[in-house]
Amino acid sequence: MNIILLPTWTLLPFFAVIALLLYILFRIAGIAGRSKSDHAIGQGDIQIPQQIPLSSQPQFSSPFFCNWEPRIKIAATTLYMFTAAFLQSLAAAFLALCFSLLLAVISGSEMKKNVRRVAQVSIFLSVLIIILPFTTSAETGDTIFKIHGFSLLTFNLRGFVQAITITLKAWSVVLLMEPMLFSSPLAHLSSALKGLGIPEKAIGIVNLAMRYMNVIATEASQMGLALKTRGFYPSCTKRSLSAMANLMAMLFIRSYERTQSIQEAMLLRGYHGRFLHAQLPHAVATDWLKGGLMVGAAMLIYFMDQLIWQ
């Protein structure tokens, strides 16, 4: 065990770097850095989330994911994600991240959205990066940093490496969520899930959620705009929190009322617990080749992780 003793003043730059990184993540994620003037009428409205396309019009310019047979695409990409999640070494996690970034670029997805999504995930992962090095138990061969005068405060370098490894694996999974789900129409995605053996009720929930997410977000935006016309802007005061709570309660009530009307409309149209699924295009050799490349890359990274970098 290698113990390195650091002077007390090193705590100040350590926490300063952590605070700076968190501030940058909040700014990139769009959570911090907005002034009171940004909440004027017509600005800063609730953004309608990106969703699975309802029509056959693709959202990506590259045909790599758009023209890929949905069942093979979902199965191969999911296998790659699970393989990346089970990696143990930092080098393998970095290699998986590079491959996911390459696929994200090939898919033609907007990198600005990818960076913002990664920053939002990193806010939660930052807690792990801060806590894990100080809570990892020391083992033989570990490098331990101790602060002079703080004997209980020990920084385990192995725990820090583990936290970075988990972060890279999470990034590699997040980068592939949009190309996998948003490159096919909802009808094809539902048919692909049914073809993969997903229960019918789960597919119905996905269909309804995707179709009415835009409607609920539009209602939330209209309610937020009504608050702003009355001089409201978000803050941490009691009055502001009370107004936000009322908005969420009214949004929940309106959503519940809408579900009742949707259920009645579906029953009148002969709904008996299952949706009609579109016919999927037949898989061609190119689809199987793409799936083989994805699975082959996952297996290669996994074996390199187990045989070389362990």
C-alpha positions in Angstrom: 0.0 0.0 0.0 1.4 3.4 -1.1 0.4 6.2 1.3 1.0 9.8 0.1 0.7 12.6 2.7 -0.6 15.9 1.3 -0.5 19.3 3.0 -3.8 20.8 4.4 -3.9 23.6 1.8 -4.6 21.0 -1.0 -8.2 20.8 0.2 -8.9 24.3 -1.1 -8.0 23.6 -4.8 -9.6 20.2 -4.6 -13.0 21.5 -3.7 -12.6 24.5 -6.0 -12.1 22.2 -9.0 -15.2 20.1 -7.9 -17.3 23.2 -7.7 -16.1 24.5 -11.0 -16.8 21.2 -12.8 -20.3 21.0 -11.2 -21.0 24.6 -12.4 -19.9 23.7 -15.9 -22.1 20.6 -15.9 -25.2 22.6 -14.7 -24.5 25.2 -17.4 -24.2 22.7 -20.2 -27.3 20.8 -18.9 -29.3 24.0 -19.1 -30.1 24.0 -15.3 -28.0 27.0 -14.1 -27.0 30.3 -15.5 -30.4 31.8 -16.4 -31.1 35.2 -15.1 -34.5 36.8 -14.1 -34.7 38.4 -17.6 -34.5 35.0 -19.3 -37.9 34.2 -17.7 -39.8 36.9 -19.5 -42.9 36.2 -21.4 -42.2 34.1 -24.4 -38.7 33.1 -23.2 -37.6 30.0 -21.3 -40.8 28.1 -22.0 -41.0 24.4 -21.2 -39.3 22.5 -24.0 -41.2 19.8 -25.7 -39.1 16.7 -25.3 -37.7 14.9 -28.3 -39.6 11.8 -29.0 -39.8 8.8 -31.3 -41.1 9.9 -34.7 -44.8 9.1 -35.2 -44.4 9.1 -39.0 -42.0 7.4 -41.4 -40.0 10.6 -41.8 -36.5 9.9 -40.3 -34.9 12.3 -37.9 -31.3 11.4 -38.9 -29.5 12.2 -42.0 -27.4 9.1 -42.1 -29.0 5.8 -43.4 -27.0 3.6 -41.1 -29.6 3.5 -38.3 -32.7 4.7 -40.3 -32.5 1.9 -42.8 -31.6 -0.7 -40.3 -34.2 -3.4 -39.6 -35.7 -2.5 -36.2 -35.6 -5.9 -34.6 -31.9 -6.5 -35.4 -31.0 -2.9 -34.5 -32.7 -3.1 -31.1 -31.2 -6.5 -30.3 -27.7 -5.7 -31.4 -27.6 -2.3 -29.8 -29.1 -3.6 -26.5 -26.5 -6.4 -26.4 -23.7 -3.8 -26.9 -25.1 -1.6 -24.1 -25.2 -4.5 -21.7 -21.7 -5.6 -22.7 -20.4 -2.0 -22.0 -22.2 -2.0 -18.7 -20.3 -5.1 -17.5 -16.8 -3.9 -18.4 -14.4 -3.6 -15.6 -11.3 -1.8 -16.8 -10.8 1.9 -17.5 -9.3 1.2 -20.9 -12.1 -1.0 -22.1 -14.7 1.6 -20.9 -12.8 4.3 -22.8 -12.8 2.1 -25.9 -16.5 1.4 -25.6 -17.1 5.2 -25.3 -15.1 5.9 -28.4 -17.1 3.3 -30.4 -20.4 4.8 -29.1 -19.3 8.3 -30.0 -18.3 7.0 -33.5 -21.8 5.5 -34.0 -23.4 8.7 -32.7 -21.5 10.7 -35.3 -22.3 8.2 -38.1 -26.0 8.2 -37.2 -26.2 12.0 -37.9 -27.7 12.9 -34.5 -27.2 16.4 -33.3 -24.1 16.5 -31.1 -25.3 19.5 -29.1 -28.2 17.4 -27.8 -25.8 14.5 -27.1 -23.5 16.7 -25.1 -26.4 18.1 -23.1 -27.8 14.7 -22.4 -24.4 13.5 -21.2 -24.0 16.5 -19.0 -27.4 15.8 -17.4 -26.3 12.2 -16.6 -23.0 13.4 -15.3 -24.6 15.6 -12.7 -25.9 12.4 -11.0 -22.6 10.5 -11.6 -20.6 13.4 -10.0 -21.9 12.3 -6.7 -20.4 8.9 -7.3 -17.1 10.4 -8.3 -16.9 12.5 -5.2 -18.0 9.8 -2.7 -16.5 6.6 -4.0 -12.8 7.5 -3.7 -13.3 8.4 0.0 -15.4 5.3 0.8 -13.4 2.6 -1.0 -11.7 0.2 1.5 -7.9 0.0 1.1 -6.3 -3.1 -0.3 -2.8 -4.3 -1.0 -1.2 -2.2 -3.8 -3.6 0.8 -3.5 -2.4 4.3 -3.6 -3.9 6.3 -0.7 -3.8 10.1 -0.4 -4.1 11.5 3.1 -4.4 15.1 4.2 -2.2 16.2 7.0 -4.4 16.8 10.1 -7.3 14.8 8.7 -6.4 11.2 9.4 -10.0 9.9 8.6 -10.1 11.7 5.2 -8.4 9.2 2.8 -8.6 9.4 -1.0 -8.2 6.0 -2.6 -7.0 6.3 -6.2 -8.5 2.9 -7.1 -11.9 4.1 -6.0 -11.5 7.2 -8.2 -10.6 5.0 -11.2 -13.7 2.9 -10.6 -15.9 6.0 -10.5 -14.4 7.3 -13.8 -14.9 3.8 -15.3 -18.6 3.8 -14.3 -19.0 7.3 -15.8 -17.5 6.3 -19.1 -19.7 3.2 -19.3 -22.8 5.4 -18.6 -21.7 7.8 -21.4 -21.3 5.0 -23.9 -24.8 3.8 -23.2 -26.4 7.3 -23.2 -24.9 8.1 -26.6 -26.7 5.1 -28.3 -30.1 5.6 -26.8 -31.1 8.3 -29.3 -29.9 6.5 -32.5 -31.5 3.2 -31.3 -35.0 4.6 -30.5 -35.4 7.8 -32.5 -34.3 6.5 -35.9 -37.4 4.4 -36.5 -41.1 5.3 -36.6 -43.2 4.4 -33.6 -45.2 1.9 -35.5 -42.0 0.0 -36.6 -40.6 0.2 -33.1 -43.7 -1.3 -31.6 -43.7 -4.1 -34.2 -40.0 -4.7 -33.5 -40.7 -5.0 -29.7 -43.5 -7.4 -30.3 -41.2 -9.5 -32.6 -38.6 -9.6 -29.8 -41.2 -11.0 -27.3 -42.0 -7.9 -25.3 -45.4 -8.2 -23.6 -48.3 -6.5 -25.3 -49.2 -4.4 -22.3 -45.7 -2.9 -22.1 -45.9 -2.1 -25.9 -49.2 -0.4 -25.3 -47.8 1.8 -22.5 -44.9 2.8 -24.8 -47.3 3.7 -27.6 -49.5 5.8 -25.4 -46.6 7.5 -23.7 -44.9 8.5 -26.9 -48.1 9.7 -28.6 -49.3 11.9 -25.8 -45.9 13.1 -24.4 -46.1 16.0 -26.8 -49.6 16.9 -25.8 -48.8 16.9 -22.1 -45.7 19.0 -22.7 -47.7 21.5 -24.7 -50.2 21.9 -21.9 -47.4 22.3 -19.4 -45.9 25.0 -21.6 -49.2 26.9 -21.8 -49.7 26.7 -18.0 -46.1 28.0 -17.5 -46.7 30.9 -19.9 -49.9 31.8 -18.0 -47.8 32.0 -14.8 -45.2 34.2 -16.5 -47.9 36.7 -17.7 -48.7 37.2 -14.0 -45.1 38.1 -13.2 -44.0 34.7 -12.0 -40.4 33.5 -12.4 -38.8 30.4 -10.8 -37.0 30.9 -7.5 -36.4 29.2 -4.1 -39.0 31.3 -2.3 -42.0 29.9 -0.6 -44.4 31.6 -2.9 -42.6 30.3 -6.0 -42.5 26.7 -4.8 -46.2 26.9 -3.9 -47.0 28.1 -7.4 -44.9 25.3 -9.0 -46.6 22.8 -6.8 -50.0 24.0 -7.9 -48.9 23.9 -11.6 -47.8 20.2 -11.2 -51.1 19.3 -9.4 -53.2 20.9 -12.2 -51.1 19.2 -14.8 -51.6 15.9 -13.1 -55.4 16.4 -12.9 -55.6 17.4 -16.6 -53.5 14.4 -17.6 -55.8 12.1 -15.6 -58.9 13.6 -17.2 -57.4 13.2 -20.6 -56.6 9.5 -20.0 -60.3 8.9 -19.2 -61.4 10.5 -22.4 -58.8 8.6 -24.4 -59.9 5.3 -22.9 -63.5 6.0 -23.8 -62.5 6.9 -27.3 -60.4 3.8 -27.7 -63.2 1.5 -26.4 -65.7 3.1 -28.8 -63.3 2.2 -31.7 -63.1 -1.4 -30.7 -60.0 -1.5 -28.6 -59.6 -4.9 -26.8 -56.2 -4.6 -25.2 -53.8 -4.7 -28.1 -52.7 -2.4 -30.9 -52.5 -3.2 -34.6 -48.8 -3.5 -35.6 -47.3 -2.4 -38.9 -45.6 -5.0 -41.1 -41.8 -4.7 -40.8 -39.6 -4.6 -43.8 -37.8 -7.8 -44.5 -34.2 -8.1 -43.2 -31.5 -8.0 -45.9 -27.9 -9.0 -45.8 -26.9 -5.4 -44.9 -29.0 -5.5 -41.8 -27.4 -8.7 -40.6 -24.0 -7.2 -41.4 -24.6 -4.2 -39.3 -25.8 -6.4 -36.4 -22.8 -8.6 -36.8 -20.4 -5.6 -36.6 -22.2 -4.3 -33.5 -22.1 -7.6 -31.7 -18.5 -8.3 -32.9 -17.3 -4.9 -31.5 -19.0 -5.7 -28.2 -17.4 -9.1 -28.0 -14.0 -7.7 -29.0 -14.1 -5.0 -26.3 -15.3 -7.5 -23.7 -12.6 -10.1 -24.4 -9.9 -7.4 -24.4 -11.2 -6.3 -21.1 -11.1 -9.8 -19.6 -7.9 -11.1 -21.2 -5.6 -8.0 -21.7 -6.6 -5.2 -19.3 -7.4 -7.3 -16.2 
